[in-house]
Amino acid sequence: QHEHNKPMDESIAHHSAHQYLIDILLPCAPTAEAAAKVGKSPAVAALDQRDAEPLVLRARLSMVRAFSAIRIFLPTDLRSRETRFFVLEAMRQVFAESRLGSGGIARECCLEIVPHLRVKDPVCLSLVRQAETAEERCKQLRAELVD
């Protein structure tokens, strides 16, 4: 058993996600920092908005819908404005549409099961054919809805 795979401490096990607070770095509208200082909710900005201000906001863990699989370097101290802008720029680079496109590049980077991985298992091949058939049917239905 790995040292990190230890059973959860009994004192922690009964807590819910609603009881935990996490810090989230969000791109906010240019006036958000001033609004946050007077107790107002800051307005969130788009990640690609150049005049966005990165703010660290506290939220309950229960409000988080999902965690990204993408990981970036995070400095231990995000109190300085320069450090927050550094992280915001790293987020922009990771999620840049010019890098990922509209999904085409991401799809091209994915390995295909049959030609790239040389899978020959009949069950797997059958599932791949079913998925391809379902995908084609979805495209047909979308085209019919547009017409």
Secondary structure as UniProt FT lines:
FT   TURN            3..4
FT   HELIX           10..13
FT   HELIX           17..19
FT   STRAND          21..28
FT   TURN            30..31
FT   HELIX           32..37
FT   TURN            38..39
FT   TURN            47..48
FT   TURN            50..51
FT   STRAND          53..60
FT   HELIX           61..63
FT   HELIX           81..95
FT   HELIX           97..100
FT   TURN            101..103
FT   HELIX           104..109
FT   TURN            113..117
FT   HELIX           122..146
//
